[in-house]
């Protein structure tokens, strides 16, 4: 290290980054001892562990184009303030954590002004899905990249990105919280099957999918009159979702909050979900599913990239399918999203037949596909890379 007390600068931009950063700090303390100086940008978790934050992280933690534009002058100011503060601190390593619009803006400027500071990126942007040119550009200012998905190191290698290390996904470490205890998920031969409906965590996803999902749920309800439909909603979209389901022929039970969502996953027999991280959550919970998405170009681009760069041996936009290298989960894109077709597939999964058993068996393989070497936690694997990148 450059001094007797190593200095680690961590820059996060939202709640999920604060969570990753706090776990990383604990792992770094375990490896380096408690005599580490932490500075940067973080939330309550990171500051409680000793991080001196340059400003309140909430200044840059905004979602949605309108909110970003409204706060853009402040965000730009915070980028330059962070760059100045990082350079003044002259840390042994800079770790940027997710929130690429903010954190990568900081990293680019730090690299230009202080090229001697090693930079580690924590969470790979989805270069395998869209804007693949970002990978090569990132290699200029990121020395080591920590990836949450096992196929991302290969993707960056093909795209000329930075050296990338798979360090595990937080979901796989906490999968037991999503999995039912004995008797928590009723047997299918008992009344009251539970269908989970997850139309997305962004307003645009809700707008595109909610009505089709409602029509699909109604068709499934005709086949299973005792069906219970549960819709876990993110809090900031709850009112929008309640308004959107007001004219559904079959009303879902809407639940909010992380604990309620996990409880629903533990009880669910099948799910209809928008594509995204939720498909990985459902897969780790052992809930067979059908995935749908409506978008004009994003996932079409992903399919094209899979063909061109062969990131996966299966042409898919669903994370578990890409990880498993098999189209285990039925998926429907844009014009393919037809309620009657979705309902047919869900009805099959709600019966104890071969299709249901086959998908559940495939999902069970995710543990092996995402497992780290024995004895490693995600944060410990990440800390190893950060320590190796530090100036000596």
ABEGO torsion letter per residue (X at the ends): XABABBBBBBBBABAAAAAAAAAAAAAAAAAAEABBBBBEBBBAAAAAAGBBBABBAAAABBBEAAAAAAAAAAAAAAAAAAAAAAAAAGBABBBBBEGAAAAAAAAAAAAAABAABBBBBBEBBBAAABGAAAAAAAAAABABBBBABAAAAAAAAAAGBBBBBBAEBAAAAAAAAABBBBGABBBAABBGBBBBBBAEABAAAAAAAAAAAAAAAAAAAAABAABBBBBBBBAAAAAAAAAAAAABABBBBBBBEAAAAAAAAAABABBBBBBEAAAAAAAAAGBBBBBBBBBAAAAAAAAAAAAAAGABABBBABAAAAAAGBBABBBBBEAABBAAAAAAAAAAAABBBAAAAAAAAAAAAAAAAABBBBGBBAAAAAAAAAAAABBX
